[in-house]
Amino acid sequence: MKILKMYLGINLISYSLLFIILNINVFILEHSILRFIVYIFTHVETLLFIPGVILIFKSFPKSKCLH
């Protein structure tokens, strides 16, 4: 189950970063930084980065405190 969470998290992050990088190319060519930020926060493809990070961190084993 932990491997599946890690795999799914990595895929979600890769998918969202692909769209962010593609839009950086458009930003460099003709658009403003405000439009780029609005794109990142309003499209589902780029917002998948957050659940991807959460899935990866949940797949790590819990560390036991020495207290």
mmCIF file as gemmi writes it, N, C-alpha and C atoms, coordinates in Angstrom:
data_model
loop_
_atom_site.group_PDB
_atom_site.id
_atom_site.type_symbol
_atom_site.label_atom_id
_atom_site.label_alt_id
_atom_site.label_comp_id
_atom_site.label_asym_id
_atom_site.label_entity_id
_atom_site.label_seq_id
_atom_site.pdbx_PDB_ins_code
_atom_site.Cartn_x
_atom_site.Cartn_y
_atom_site.Cartn_z
_atom_site.occupancy
_atom_site.B_iso_or_equiv
_atom_site.pdbx_formal_charge
_atom_site.auth_seq_id
_atom_site.auth_asym_id
_atom_site.pdbx_PDB_model_num
ATOM 1 N N . MET Axp A 1 ? 0.819 -1.194 0 1 0 ? 1 A 1
ATOM 2 C CA . MET Axp A 1 ? 0 0 0 1 0 ? 1 A 1
ATOM 3 C C . MET Axp A 1 ? 0.863 1.258 0 1 0 ? 1 A 1
ATOM 4 N N . LYS Axp A 2 ? 1.975 1.219 0.752 1 0 ? 2 A 1
ATOM 5 C CA . LYS Axp A 2 ? 2.852 2.394 0.8 1 0 ? 2 A 1
ATOM 6 C C . LYS Axp A 2 ? 3.528 2.622 -0.547 1 0 ? 2 A 1
ATOM 7 N N . ILE Axp A 3 ? 3.859 1.544 -1.235 1 0 ? 3 A 1
ATOM 8 C CA . ILE Axp A 3 ? 4.482 1.691 -2.55 1 0 ? 3 A 1
ATOM 9 C C . ILE Axp A 3 ? 3.483 2.285 -3.539 1 0 ? 3 A 1
ATOM 10 N N . LEU Axp A 4 ? 2.225 1.882 -3.429 1 0 ? 4 A 1
ATOM 11 C CA . LEU Axp A 4 ? 1.194 2.431 -4.301 1 0 ? 4 A 1
ATOM 12 C C . LEU Axp A 4 ? 0.991 3.924 -4.036 1 0 ? 4 A 1
ATOM 13 N N . LYS Axp A 5 ? 1.006 4.345 -2.769 1 0 ? 5 A 1
ATOM 14 C CA . LYS Axp A 5 ? 0.891 5.77 -2.439 1 0 ? 5 A 1
ATOM 15 C C . LYS Axp A 5 ? 2.066 6.55 -2.999 1 0 ? 5 A 1
ATOM 16 N N . MET Axp A 6 ? 3.266 5.994 -2.857 1 0 ? 6 A 1
ATOM 17 C CA . MET Axp A 6 ? 4.456 6.664 -3.374 1 0 ? 6 A 1
ATOM 18 C C . MET Axp A 6 ? 4.382 6.791 -4.898 1 0 ? 6 A 1
ATOM 19 N N . TYR Axp A 7 ? 4.001 5.718 -5.548 1 0 ? 7 A 1
ATOM 20 C CA . TYR Axp A 7 ? 3.904 5.712 -7.013 1 0 ? 7 A 1
ATOM 21 C C . TYR Axp A 7 ? 2.856 6.715 -7.496 1 0 ? 7 A 1
ATOM 22 N N . LEU Axp A 8 ? 1.692 6.72 -6.853 1 0 ? 8 A 1
ATOM 23 C CA . LEU Axp A 8 ? 0.637 7.642 -7.241 1 0 ? 8 A 1
ATOM 24 C C . LEU Axp A 8 ? 1.046 9.091 -6.969 1 0 ? 8 A 1
ATOM 25 N N . GLY Axp A 9 ? 1.718 9.345 -5.851 1 0 ? 9 A 1
ATOM 26 C CA . GLY Axp A 9 ? 2.18 10.688 -5.535 1 0 ? 9 A 1
ATOM 27 C C . GLY Axp A 9 ? 3.193 11.2 -6.541 1 0 ? 9 A 1
ATOM 28 N N . ILE Axp A 10 ? 4.124 10.358 -6.925 1 0 ? 10 A 1
ATOM 29 C CA . ILE Axp A 10 ? 5.133 10.753 -7.915 1 0 ? 10 A 1
ATOM 30 C C . ILE Axp A 10 ? 4.478 11.046 -9.258 1 0 ? 10 A 1
ATOM 31 N N . ASN Axp A 11 ? 3.498 10.234 -9.637 1 0 ? 11 A 1
ATOM 32 C CA . ASN Axp A 11 ? 2.809 10.475 -10.908 1 0 ? 11 A 1
ATOM 33 C C . ASN Axp A 11 ? 2.011 11.774 -10.887 1 0 ? 11 A 1
ATOM 34 N N . LEU Axp A 12 ? 1.348 12.066 -9.776 1 0 ? 12 A 1
ATOM 35 C CA . LEU Axp A 12 ? 0.592 13.319 -9.686 1 0 ? 12 A 1
ATOM 36 C C . LEU Axp A 12 ? 1.512 14.53 -9.752 1 0 ? 12 A 1
ATOM 37 N N . ILE Axp A 13 ? 2.628 14.462 -9.062 1 0 ? 13 A 1
ATOM 38 C CA . ILE Axp A 13 ? 3.587 15.573 -9.099 1 0 ? 13 A 1
ATOM 39 C C . ILE Axp A 13 ? 4.164 15.747 -10.502 1 0 ? 13 A 1
ATOM 40 N N . SER Axp A 14 ? 4.51 14.655 -11.15 1 0 ? 14 A 1
ATOM 41 C CA . SER Axp A 14 ? 5.054 14.739 -12.511 1 0 ? 14 A 1
ATOM 42 C C . SER Axp A 14 ? 4.044 15.344 -13.476 1 0 ? 14 A 1
ATOM 43 N N . TYR Axp A 15 ? 2.8 14.918 -13.351 1 0 ? 15 A 1
ATOM 44 C CA . TYR Axp A 15 ? 1.74 15.418 -14.229 1 0 ? 15 A 1
ATOM 45 C C . TYR Axp A 15 ? 1.532 16.921 -14.03 1 0 ? 15 A 1
ATOM 46 N N . SER Axp A 16 ? 1.498 17.363 -12.777 1 0 ? 16 A 1
ATOM 47 C CA . SER Axp A 16 ? 1.272 18.787 -12.537 1 0 ? 16 A 1
ATOM 48 C C . SER Axp A 16 ? 2.479 19.624 -12.936 1 0 ? 16 A 1
ATOM 49 N N . LEU Axp A 17 ? 3.678 19.131 -12.686 1 0 ? 17 A 1
ATOM 50 C CA . LEU Axp A 17 ? 4.868 19.891 -13.082 1 0 ? 17 A 1
ATOM 51 C C . LEU Axp A 17 ? 4.996 19.998 -14.597 1 0 ? 17 A 1
ATOM 52 N N . LEU Axp A 18 ? 4.51 19.009 -15.312 1 0 ? 18 A 1
ATOM 53 C CA . LEU Axp A 18 ? 4.511 19.081 -16.772 1 0 ? 18 A 1
ATOM 54 C C . LEU Axp A 18 ? 3.703 20.285 -17.24 1 0 ? 18 A 1
ATOM 55 N N . PHE Axp A 19 ? 2.521 20.478 -16.677 1 0 ? 19 A 1
ATOM 56 C CA . PHE Axp A 19 ? 1.69 21.609 -17.078 1 0 ? 19 A 1
ATOM 57 C C . PHE Axp A 19 ? 2.276 22.936 -16.608 1 0 ? 19 A 1
ATOM 58 N N . ILE Axp A 20 ? 2.905 22.95 -15.456 1 0 ? 20 A 1
ATOM 59 C CA . ILE Axp A 20 ? 3.532 24.183 -14.981 1 0 ? 20 A 1
ATOM 60 C C . ILE Axp A 20 ? 4.685 24.576 -15.898 1 0 ? 20 A 1
ATOM 61 N N . ILE Axp A 21 ? 5.504 23.626 -16.295 1 0 ? 21 A 1
ATOM 62 C CA . ILE Axp A 21 ? 6.631 23.914 -17.188 1 0 ? 21 A 1
ATOM 63 C C . ILE Axp A 21 ? 6.147 24.335 -18.563 1 0 ? 21 A 1
ATOM 64 N N . LEU Axp A 22 ? 5.1 23.681 -19.061 1 0 ? 22 A 1
ATOM 65 C CA . LEU Axp A 22 ? 4.551 24.091 -20.356 1 0 ? 22 A 1
ATOM 66 C C . LEU Axp A 22 ? 4.026 25.524 -20.311 1 0 ? 22 A 1
ATOM 67 N N . ASN Axp A 23 ? 3.419 25.895 -19.212 1 0 ? 23 A 1
ATOM 68 C CA . ASN Axp A 23 ? 2.91 27.256 -19.12 1 0 ? 23 A 1
ATOM 69 C C . ASN Axp A 23 ? 4.023 28.269 -18.873 1 0 ? 23 A 1
ATOM 70 N N . ILE Axp A 24 ? 5.127 27.857 -18.291 1 0 ? 24 A 1
ATOM 71 C CA . ILE Axp A 24 ? 6.277 28.762 -18.173 1 0 ? 24 A 1
ATOM 72 C C . ILE Axp A 24 ? 6.761 29.175 -19.557 1 0 ? 24 A 1
ATOM 73 N N . ASN Axp A 25 ? 6.732 28.251 -20.495 1 0 ? 25 A 1
ATOM 74 C CA . ASN Axp A 25 ? 7.145 28.586 -21.857 1 0 ? 25 A 1
ATOM 75 C C . ASN Axp A 25 ? 6.225 29.637 -22.471 1 0 ? 25 A 1
ATOM 76 N N . VAL Axp A 26 ? 4.929 29.532 -22.231 1 0 ? 26 A 1
ATOM 77 C CA . VAL Axp A 26 ? 3.993 30.538 -22.738 1 0 ? 26 A 1
ATOM 78 C C . VAL Axp A 26 ? 4.202 31.863 -22.009 1 0 ? 26 A 1
ATOM 79 N N . PHE Axp A 27 ? 4.465 31.794 -20.714 1 0 ? 27 A 1
ATOM 80 C CA . PHE Axp A 27 ? 4.716 33 -19.923 1 0 ? 27 A 1
ATOM 81 C C . PHE Axp A 27 ? 5.923 33.755 -20.46 1 0 ? 27 A 1
ATOM 82 N N . ILE Axp A 28 ? 6.973 33.032 -20.805 1 0 ? 28 A 1
ATOM 83 C CA . ILE Axp A 28 ? 8.187 33.672 -21.314 1 0 ? 28 A 1
ATOM 84 C C . ILE Axp A 28 ? 7.905 34.347 -22.66 1 0 ? 28 A 1
ATOM 85 N N . LEU Axp A 29 ? 7.052 33.759 -23.453 1 0 ? 29 A 1
ATOM 86 C CA . LEU Axp A 29 ? 6.814 34.304 -24.781 1 0 ? 29 A 1
ATOM 87 C C . LEU Axp A 29 ? 5.948 35.56 -24.787 1 0 ? 29 A 1
ATOM 88 N N . GLU Axp A 30 ? 4.808 35.532 -24.065 1 0 ? 30 A 1
ATOM 89 C CA . GLU Axp A 30 ? 3.899 36.648 -24.3 1 0 ? 30 A 1
ATOM 90 C C . GLU Axp A 30 ? 3.045 37.095 -23.115 1 0 ? 30 A 1
ATOM 91 N N . HIS Axp A 31 ? 3.029 36.384 -22.02 1 0 ? 31 A 1
ATOM 92 C CA . HIS Axp A 31 ? 2.071 36.707 -20.969 1 0 ? 31 A 1
ATOM 93 C C . HIS Axp A 31 ? 2.748 37.249 -19.72 1 0 ? 31 A 1
ATOM 94 N N . SER Axp A 32 ? 1.932 37.738 -18.79 1 0 ? 32 A 1
ATOM 95 C CA . SER Axp A 32 ? 2.457 38.355 -17.581 1 0 ? 32 A 1
ATOM 96 C C . SER Axp A 32 ? 2.571 37.332 -16.455 1 0 ? 32 A 1
ATOM 97 N N . ILE Axp A 33 ? 3.284 37.717 -15.41 1 0 ? 33 A 1
ATOM 98 C CA . ILE Axp A 33 ? 3.471 36.847 -14.255 1 0 ? 33 A 1
ATOM 99 C C . ILE Axp A 33 ? 2.146 36.635 -13.534 1 0 ? 33 A 1
ATOM 100 N N . LEU Axp A 34 ? 1.271 37.634 -13.539 1 0 ? 34 A 1
ATOM 101 C CA . LEU Axp A 34 ? -0.033 37.498 -12.891 1 0 ? 34 A 1
ATOM 102 C C . LEU Axp A 34 ? -0.865 36.414 -13.569 1 0 ? 34 A 1
ATOM 103 N N . ARG Axp A 35 ? -0.853 36.384 -14.874 1 0 ? 35 A 1
ATOM 104 C CA . ARG Axp A 35 ? -1.6 35.347 -15.601 1 0 ? 35 A 1
ATOM 105 C C . ARG Axp A 35 ? -1.034 33.963 -15.306 1 0 ? 35 A 1
ATOM 106 N N . PHE Axp A 36 ? 0.269 33.864 -15.154 1 0 ? 36 A 1
ATOM 107 C CA . PHE Axp A 36 ? 0.904 32.59 -14.833 1 0 ? 36 A 1
ATOM 108 C C . PHE Axp A 36 ? 0.473 32.109 -13.447 1 0 ? 36 A 1
ATOM 109 N N . ILE Axp A 37 ? 0.459 33.002 -12.462 1 0 ? 37 A 1
ATOM 110 C CA . ILE Axp A 37 ? 0.06 32.634 -11.105 1 0 ? 37 A 1
ATOM 111 C C . ILE Axp A 37 ? -1.417 32.253 -11.06 1 0 ? 37 A 1
ATOM 112 N N . VAL Axp A 38 ? -2.257 33.008 -11.781 1 0 ? 38 A 1
ATOM 113 C CA . VAL Axp A 38 ? -3.683 32.676 -11.834 1 0 ? 38 A 1
ATOM 114 C C . VAL Axp A 38 ? -3.883 31.308 -12.47 1 0 ? 38 A 1
ATOM 115 N N . TYR Axp A 39 ? -3.118 31.002 -13.496 1 0 ? 39 A 1
ATOM 116 C CA . TYR Axp A 39 ? -3.218 29.694 -14.141 1 0 ? 39 A 1
ATOM 117 C C . TYR Axp A 39 ? -2.882 28.578 -13.158 1 0 ? 39 A 1
ATOM 118 N N . ILE Axp A 40 ? -1.834 28.76 -12.385 1 0 ? 40 A 1
ATOM 119 C CA . ILE Axp A 40 ? -1.404 27.717 -11.455 1 0 ? 40 A 1
ATOM 120 C C . ILE Axp A 40 ? -2.475 27.461 -10.394 1 0 ? 40 A 1
ATOM 121 N N . PHE Axp A 41 ? -3.096 28.514 -9.882 1 0 ? 41 A 1
ATOM 122 C CA . PHE Axp A 41 ? -4.054 28.347 -8.793 1 0 ? 41 A 1
ATOM 123 C C . PHE Axp A 41 ? -5.484 28.076 -9.245 1 0 ? 41 A 1
ATOM 124 N N . THR Axp A 42 ? -5.751 28.091 -10.539 1 0 ? 42 A 1
ATOM 125 C CA . THR Axp A 42 ? -7.119 27.862 -10.999 1 0 ? 42 A 1
ATOM 126 C C . THR Axp A 42 ? -7.291 26.604 -11.839 1 0 ? 42 A 1
ATOM 127 N N . HIS Axp A 43 ? -6.241 25.934 -12.207 1 0 ? 43 A 1
ATOM 128 C CA . HIS Axp A 43 ? -6.373 24.731 -13.017 1 0 ? 43 A 1
ATOM 129 C C . HIS Axp A 43 ? -6.102 23.481 -12.182 1 0 ? 43 A 1
ATOM 130 N N . VAL Axp A 44 ? -6.949 22.491 -12.4 1 0 ? 44 A 1
ATOM 131 C CA . VAL Axp A 44 ? -6.859 21.245 -11.627 1 0 ? 44 A 1
ATOM 132 C C . VAL Axp A 44 ? -5.542 20.532 -11.896 1 0 ? 44 A 1
ATOM 133 N N . GLU Axp A 45 ? -5.057 20.624 -13.116 1 0 ? 45 A 1
ATOM 134 C CA . GLU Axp A 45 ? -3.827 19.911 -13.472 1 0 ? 45 A 1
ATOM 135 C C . GLU Axp A 45 ? -2.651 20.35 -12.608 1 0 ? 45 A 1
ATOM 136 N N . THR Axp A 46 ? -2.569 21.629 -12.325 1 0 ? 46 A 1
ATOM 137 C CA . THR Axp A 46 ? -1.453 22.113 -11.526 1 0 ? 46 A 1
ATOM 138 C C . THR Axp A 46 ? -1.695 21.951 -10.034 1 0 ? 46 A 1
ATOM 139 N N . LEU Axp A 47 ? -2.956 21.927 -9.622 1 0 ? 47 A 1
ATOM 140 C CA . LEU Axp A 47 ? -3.272 21.744 -8.208 1 0 ? 47 A 1
ATOM 141 C C . LEU Axp A 47 ? -3.079 20.303 -7.75 1 0 ? 47 A 1
ATOM 142 N N . LEU Axp A 48 ? -2.885 19.377 -8.672 1 0 ? 48 A 1
ATOM 143 C CA . LEU Axp A 48 ? -2.629 17.981 -8.302 1 0 ? 48 A 1
ATOM 144 C C . LEU Axp A 48 ? -1.274 17.811 -7.633 1 0 ? 48 A 1
ATOM 145 N N . PHE Axp A 49 ? -0.45 18.854 -7.674 1 0 ? 49 A 1
ATOM 146 C CA . PHE Axp A 49 ? 0.847 18.822 -7.008 1 0 ? 49 A 1
ATOM 147 C C . PHE Axp A 49 ? 0.687 18.617 -5.502 1 0 ? 49 A 1
ATOM 148 N N . ILE Axp A 50 ? -0.309 19.272 -4.911 1 0 ? 50 A 1
ATOM 149 C CA . ILE Axp A 50 ? -0.517 19.223 -3.457 1 0 ? 50 A 1
ATOM 150 C C . ILE Axp A 50 ? -0.886 17.816 -2.983 1 0 ? 50 A 1
ATOM 151 N N . PRO Axp A 51 ? -1.898 17.152 -3.592 1 0 ? 51 A 1
ATOM 152 C CA . PRO Axp A 51 ? -2.175 15.784 -3.146 1 0 ? 51 A 1
ATOM 153 C C . PRO Axp A 51 ? -1.021 14.824 -3.422 1 0 ? 51 A 1
ATOM 154 N N . GLY Axp A 52 ? -0.246 15.098 -4.458 1 0 ? 52 A 1
ATOM 155 C CA . GLY Axp A 52 ? 0.918 14.26 -4.742 1 0 ? 52 A 1
ATOM 156 C C . GLY Axp A 52 ? 1.947 14.324 -3.629 1 0 ? 52 A 1
ATOM 157 N N . VAL Axp A 53 ? 2.211 15.521 -3.142 1 0 ? 53 A 1
ATOM 158 C CA . VAL Axp A 53 ? 3.162 15.696 -2.034 1 0 ? 53 A 1
ATOM 159 C C . VAL Axp A 53 ? 2.621 15.032 -0.767 1 0 ? 53 A 1
ATOM 160 N N . ILE Axp A 54 ? 1.325 15.192 -0.511 1 0 ? 54 A 1
ATOM 161 C CA . ILE Axp A 54 ? 0.721 14.581 0.672 1 0 ? 54 A 1
ATOM 162 C C . ILE Axp A 54 ? 0.819 13.059 0.606 1 0 ? 54 A 1
ATOM 163 N N . LEU Axp A 55 ? 0.552 12.482 -0.552 1 0 ? 55 A 1
ATOM 164 C CA . LEU Axp A 55 ? 0.645 11.028 -0.698 1 0 ? 55 A 1
ATOM 165 C C . LEU Axp A 55 ? 2.063 10.527 -0.475 1 0 ? 55 A 1
ATOM 166 N N . ILE Axp A 56 ? 3.04 11.259 -0.968 1 0 ? 56 A 1
ATOM 167 C CA . ILE Axp A 56 ? 4.428 10.828 -0.779 1 0 ? 56 A 1
ATOM 168 C C . ILE Axp A 56 ? 4.809 10.873 0.69 1 0 ? 56 A 1
ATOM 169 N N . PHE Axp A 57 ? 4.427 11.943 1.386 1 0 ? 57 A 1
ATOM 170 C CA . PHE Axp A 57 ? 4.772 12.025 2.806 1 0 ? 57 A 1
ATOM 171 C C . PHE Axp A 57 ? 4.03 10.985 3.636 1 0 ? 57 A 1
ATOM 172 N N . LYS Axp A 58 ? 2.807 10.628 3.239 1 0 ? 58 A 1
ATOM 173 C CA . LYS Axp A 58 ? 2.073 9.598 3.972 1 0 ? 58 A 1
ATOM 174 C C . LYS Axp A 58 ? 2.637 8.202 3.71 1 0 ? 58 A 1
ATOM 175 N N . SER Axp A 59 ? 3.382 8.045 2.646 1 0 ? 59 A 1
ATOM 176 C CA . SER Axp A 59 ? 3.944 6.73 2.361 1 0 ? 59 A 1
ATOM 177 C C . SER Axp A 59 ? 5.22 6.451 3.152 1 0 ? 59 A 1
ATOM 178 N N . PHE Axp A 60 ? 5.819 7.495 3.742 1 0 ? 60 A 1
ATOM 179 C CA . PHE Axp A 60 ? 6.996 7.285 4.582 1 0 ? 60 A 1
ATOM 180 C C . PHE Axp A 60 ? 6.572 6.665 5.903 1 0 ? 60 A 1
ATOM 181 N N . PRO Axp A 61 ? 7.411 5.813 6.457 1 0 ? 61 A 1
ATOM 182 C CA . PRO Axp A 61 ? 7.056 5.22 7.755 1 0 ? 61 A 1
ATOM 183 C C . PRO Axp A 61 ? 7.091 6.269 8.863 1 0 ? 61 A 1
ATOM 184 N N . LYS Axp A 62 ? 6.246 6.067 9.842 1 0 ? 62 A 1
ATOM 185 C CA . LYS Axp A 62 ? 6.21 6.978 10.993 1 0 ? 62 A 1
ATOM 186 C C . LYS Axp A 62 ? 7.441 6.755 11.852 1 0 ? 62 A 1
ATOM 187 N N . SER Axp A 63 ? 8.084 7.849 12.228 1 0 ? 63 A 1
ATOM 188 C CA . SER Axp A 63 ? 9.263 7.733 13.091 1 0 ? 63 A 1
ATOM 189 C C . SER Axp A 63 ? 8.815 7.746 14.543 1 0 ? 63 A 1
ATOM 190 N N . LYS Axp A 64 ? 9.468 6.96 15.354 1 0 ? 64 A 1
ATOM 191 C CA . LYS Axp A 64 ? 9.139 6.893 16.776 1 0 ? 64 A 1
ATOM 192 C C . LYS Axp A 64 ? 10.049 7.853 17.538 1 0 ? 64 A 1
ATOM 193 N N . CYS Axp A 65 ? 9.446 8.616 18.422 1 0 ? 65 A 1
ATOM 194 C CA . CYS Axp A 65 ? 10.223 9.552 19.238 1 0 ? 65 A 1
ATOM 195 C C . CYS Axp A 65 ? 10.99 8.792 20.306 1 0 ? 65 A 1
ATOM 196 N N . LEU Axp A 66 ? 12.092 9.325 20.727 1 0 ? 66 A 1
ATOM 197 C CA . LEU Axp A 66 ? 12.904 8.697 21.752 1 0 ? 66 A 1
ATOM 198 C C . LEU Axp A 66 ? 12.503 9.119 23.149 1 0 ? 66 A 1
ATOM 199 N N . HIS Axp A 67 ? 11.447 9.902 23.273 1 0 ? 67 A 1
ATOM 200 C CA . HIS Axp A 67 ? 11.008 10.397 24.588 1 0 ? 67 A 1
ATOM 201 C C . HIS Axp A 67 ? 10.311 9.314 25.362 1 0 ? 67 A 1
